[in-house]
Amino acid sequence: MKKLWMLGLCLALACQSEKEKTENEVAEPEAKAPQEWTNVETKGEPTARHENAFTEVEGKFYLVGGRGERPVDIYDPETKSWSQGATPPLEMHHFQAVSFDGKLYVMGAFTGGFPDEKPIPNIYIYDPETDEWTEGPEIPEGRRRGAAGAFAYKNKLYLVCGIQNGHTDGYINWLDEYDPATDSWTQLADAPHQRDHVQAVVANNKIYVAGGRTTSAATGQTMELTVPEVDVYDFDSGTWTTLENNIPTMRAGTSSVHHGEYVVVIGGESGAMEAAHDHVEALNINNGEWESWPSLQRGRHGTQAFIYEDNIYIAAGSGNRGGGPELSSMEKYSLQ
């Protein structure tokens, strides 16, 4: 009898242990693999290029500019196909294109060859409906530059930082505002740090400027002088501050986007490595902390990224620091 009782107790304990194990397995959430960047399969491909811009206007994607003469390449996400538009009236490169009022604006751009590129003196406007380029208003002569951050906000256009004398010297910390309604320019407060080869984004009524460098071919320091600090301009107060936490991986020629509580800095180039950076780092604007996000499939610099239907898209650019190889591929990263 005692043996039977002991056997029953052992069976009961074994069942209880198995039950607890099963409950624990059910309670523990299934591990999920991190989202990765993926190459976008398309019909045809765009012209390979670097130091170009890439943006979305009215549901279509536009690759614009780059060193040399490059046509506009247009991607239709509905048909997953590329087509070509009109070639700009002059070579234009080193700029962050602005999607504004149904058109594409080019400002803060260079023309000409390394290292003595010249700032383009006017804003140029591409109309997707007519496939035509027009020469827009002049940029004030003393404020012209290339490799600058550019964006639209509350029906005005902005230029921040950049460099005046190609890759030679003349990096600056200026912030300029253009009002298309009055055809007028306003000089706003200078940023705390000079930098070029940079892009800027607006989040929560503030400008975020992260990445970039102080290019100085005149002293043989074209790639090396990367800027670690993150500068933030508050439209409400009209003042700049510098965040406590620097960008983790210093680099220039980056692409930047804003999504929710994050400013995301993508790709770039630096003197630290020959290959273009595949780093993707996200600044949480609520707590000022940086996070590492999955790397690009292909490191690249000298292009632009944007968000469309909960995906970050990036295309073209250069695969190594400097001028090549020029890329034509497009990647996306799901934000869902």
C-alpha positions in Angstrom: 0.0 0.0 0.0 2.8 2.4 0.9 4.5 1.7 -2.5 1.3 2.5 -4.3 0.9 5.7 -2.4 4.5 6.8 -3.2 4.0 6.0 -6.9 0.8 8.1 -6.9 2.6 11.0 -5.3 5.5 10.9 -7.9 3.0 10.8 -10.7 1.2 13.8 -9.2 4.4 15.8 -8.8 5.5 14.9 -12.4 2.1 16.1 -13.8 2.3 19.3 -11.8 5.9 20.0 -13.0 4.8 19.4 -16.6 1.8 21.7 -16.2 4.0 24.5 -14.8 6.4 24.0 -17.7 3.6 24.2 -20.2 2.2 27.4 -18.6 5.6 29.0 -18.5 6.1 28.2 -22.2 2.7 29.8 -23.1 3.3 32.9 -20.9 6.7 33.6 -22.5 6.2 35.7 -25.7 7.7 34.4 -28.9 11.0 36.1 -29.8 10.8 38.1 -33.0 13.6 38.8 -35.4 14.4 42.4 -35.9 13.1 44.1 -39.0 15.7 44.4 -41.7 16.3 46.6 -44.7 15.3 44.9 -48.0 16.2 45.6 -51.6 13.2 46.8 -53.6 12.7 44.8 -56.8 11.7 47.1 -59.7 10.9 47.0 -63.4 14.0 48.7 -64.9 16.4 50.7 -62.9 17.4 54.3 -62.5 20.5 56.1 -63.6 23.4 55.3 -61.2 24.4 58.5 -59.5 25.8 60.1 -56.3 25.6 63.4 -54.5 22.0 63.4 -55.6 18.6 63.9 -54.0 15.7 61.5 -53.6 12.2 62.5 -52.5 8.5 61.8 -52.9 6.0 64.1 -54.5 2.3 63.3 -54.8 2.9 59.5 -54.5 5.8 59.1 -56.9 9.6 59.0 -56.1 12.1 61.3 -57.8 15.9 60.8 -58.1 17.3 64.1 -59.1 20.7 65.5 -59.8 24.1 64.0 -59.0 27.5 64.7 -60.4 27.4 65.1 -64.2 24.3 65.4 -66.3 21.6 63.2 -65.0 17.9 63.0 -66.0 15.2 62.9 -63.4 14.3 59.2 -62.7 10.7 58.6 -61.6 9.5 55.6 -59.7 5.9 54.6 -59.5 5.2 52.4 -56.5 1.9 51.3 -57.9 3.5 49.7 -61.1 6.9 49.2 -59.4 8.6 50.7 -62.5 11.0 53.5 -63.3 10.7 56.1 -66.1 12.7 59.1 -67.0 11.9 62.8 -66.8 13.5 66.0 -68.0 17.2 66.6 -67.4 17.8 69.7 -65.2 19.0 72.8 -67.0 22.4 72.6 -65.3 24.5 70.1 -63.4 23.2 70.1 -59.8 24.5 68.0 -56.9 25.1 68.1 -53.1 21.6 69.0 -52.0 18.6 67.9 -50.0 15.6 68.2 -52.3 12.4 69.7 -50.9 8.9 68.4 -51.7 6.6 71.5 -51.5 3.2 72.4 -52.9 3.2 69.5 -55.4 6.6 70.4 -56.8 10.2 69.6 -56.2 12.5 72.4 -55.1 16.3 72.4 -55.4 18.2 74.9 -53.1 21.5 74.9 -51.4 23.1 72.9 -54.3 26.5 72.9 -56.1 27.4 72.8 -59.7 30.8 72.0 -61.2 33.7 69.7 -60.4 35.7 68.9 -57.3 37.1 70.6 -55.3 36.0 74.1 -56.5 32.3 73.5 -57.0 30.1 76.7 -57.1 26.9 77.3 -55.3 23.9 77.5 -57.6 22.6 81.1 -57.2 18.9 80.3 -57.7 16.3 78.0 -56.4 15.2 75.6 -59.2 11.8 74.0 -59.4 10.7 70.8 -61.1 6.9 70.4 -61.9 6.1 66.6 -62.1 2.8 67.4 -63.9 4.5 69.1 -66.9 7.9 67.5 -66.6 9.4 71.0 -66.7 12.2 72.8 -64.9 12.0 76.5 -64.1 14.5 78.9 -62.6 13.1 80.3 -59.3 14.1 83.1 -57.1 17.7 84.1 -56.4 19.4 83.1 -53.1 21.0 86.2 -51.6 24.5 86.5 -52.9 26.2 86.5 -49.6 24.3 83.5 -48.3 24.8 81.0 -51.2 26.2 77.6 -50.4 26.0 73.9 -51.2 25.9 70.6 -49.2 23.3 72.3 -47.0 20.3 71.0 -45.2 17.0 72.0 -46.8 13.3 71.5 -45.9 9.8 73.0 -46.0 7.9 73.9 -42.9 4.6 75.8 -42.5 4.7 77.1 -46.1 8.2 78.4 -45.9 11.6 76.9 -47.1 14.7 76.7 -45.0 18.5 76.3 -45.6 20.8 75.4 -42.7 24.6 75.1 -42.6 26.5 74.1 -45.8 29.8 75.3 -47.4 30.5 78.2 -49.7 33.6 77.2 -51.6 33.0 73.7 -52.9 35.2 71.3 -50.9 37.9 73.9 -50.4 36.7 75.9 -47.4 33.9 78.2 -46.2 31.8 75.9 -44.1 29.1 77.8 -42.2 26.4 77.6 -39.5 23.7 79.8 -41.1 20.0 79.3 -40.9 17.9 81.1 -43.7 14.2 81.3 -44.2 12.5 81.9 -47.6 8.8 82.9 -47.8 7.4 82.1 -51.3 4.3 84.2 -50.5 6.3 87.4 -50.1 9.4 86.4 -52.1 11.5 87.4 -49.1 14.5 86.0 -47.2 15.1 86.2 -43.5 18.3 85.4 -41.7 17.7 83.5 -38.5 20.0 82.7 -35.6 23.3 80.9 -36.4 23.6 77.3 -35.3 26.2 76.5 -32.5 28.3 74.4 -34.9 29.5 74.9 -38.4 29.0 71.9 -40.7 28.4 70.8 -44.3 27.4 67.6 -46.1 24.4 67.4 -43.8 20.7 67.1 -43.9 18.1 68.5 -41.5 14.6 67.5 -40.3 11.8 69.1 -38.3 10.2 67.3 -35.4 7.9 68.8 -32.7 8.5 72.4 -34.0 12.2 72.0 -33.8 15.0 71.6 -36.4 17.4 68.7 -35.8 20.9 68.8 -37.4 23.0 65.7 -36.8 26.1 64.5 -38.7 28.1 66.5 -41.2 31.7 67.7 -41.2 33.8 70.8 -41.7 35.2 70.1 -45.2 38.7 71.6 -45.8 40.4 70.4 -48.9 42.6 73.5 -48.6 44.3 71.8 -45.6 44.0 68.3 -47.0 41.2 67.4 -44.5 38.3 66.6 -46.8 36.7 63.7 -44.9 38.2 63.7 -41.5 36.6 66.6 -39.6 33.3 65.1 -38.8 31.0 66.9 -36.3 29.8 64.9 -33.3 27.3 67.4 -31.8 23.6 67.5 -32.4 22.2 71.0 -32.7 18.5 71.8 -32.2 16.6 75.0 -33.2 13.3 75.8 -31.4 10.9 77.7 -33.7 9.0 79.0 -30.6 12.0 80.7 -28.9 14.1 81.3 -32.0 17.2 79.8 -30.2 19.5 76.9 -30.6 20.7 74.3 -28.1 23.2 71.4 -28.3 22.1 68.0 -27.1 24.0 66.3 -24.3 24.5 63.1 -26.4 26.5 63.2 -29.6 25.8 61.0 -32.6 27.4 57.6 -31.9 29.0 57.2 -35.3 30.5 60.4 -36.6 30.0 60.7 -40.4 28.9 63.1 -43.1 26.9 62.8 -46.3 24.1 61.2 -44.3 20.4 61.0 -45.0 17.9 62.0 -42.2 14.2 61.4 -41.7 11.7 62.0 -38.8 9.4 59.3 -37.7 7.3 59.6 -34.5 9.7 60.1 -31.6 12.8 59.4 -33.7 15.2 61.3 -35.9 16.9 58.7 -38.0 20.3 59.2 -39.5 21.2 56.8 -42.3 24.4 55.9 -44.1 27.2 58.5 -44.7 31.0 58.6 -45.2 34.0 59.4 -43.1 37.8 59.3 -42.9 37.5 56.3 -40.6 36.6 53.8 -43.3 36.8 53.4 -47.1 33.4 51.8 -47.5 30.4 54.1 -47.1 28.7 53.7 -43.8 25.8 51.3 -43.5 25.0 52.6 -40.0 21.4 53.5 -39.1 21.1 55.4 -35.8 18.0 56.8 -34.3 17.8 59.7 -31.8 14.8 59.4 -29.4 13.8 63.1 -29.2 11.9 62.5 -26.0 14.8 61.3 -23.9 17.8 62.3 -26.0 19.1 58.8 -26.2 20.5 57.1 -29.4 19.6 53.7 -30.6 21.2 51.4 -33.2 18.8 50.3 -35.9 19.4 47.5 -38.5 22.1 48.4 -41.0 21.5 49.1 -44.7 21.9 46.3 -47.1 24.5 48.5 -48.9 26.4 51.3 -47.3 25.9 54.6 -49.2 26.3 58.3 -48.9 25.5 61.3 -50.9 21.8 60.6 -51.4 18.5 61.2 -49.5 15.8 59.2 -47.7 12.1 59.8 -47.0 9.1 58.0 -45.5 6.2 56.8 -47.6 3.4 54.6 -46.4 5.2 53.4 -43.2 8.5 52.6 -45.0 11.8 54.5 -45.2 13.1 54.5 -48.7 16.7 55.3 -49.9 18.2 54.9 -53.3 21.4 55.6 -55.3 24.4 57.4 -53.7 28.0 56.2 -53.6 29.1 52.9 -52.2 32.5 54.1 -51.0 33.6 57.4 -49.5 34.3 60.0 -52.2 33.0 59.4 -55.7 32.2 55.7 -56.4 31.0 53.3 -57.1 27.8 55.0 -58.1 24.7 53.0 -57.1 21.3 52.5 -58.6 19.7 50.2 -56.0 16.8 51.1 -53.7 16.1 49.8 -50.2 13.3 50.1 -47.8 12.8 49.6 -44.1 9.3 48.9 -42.7 8.3 51.1 -39.7 5.2 49.0 -38.9 
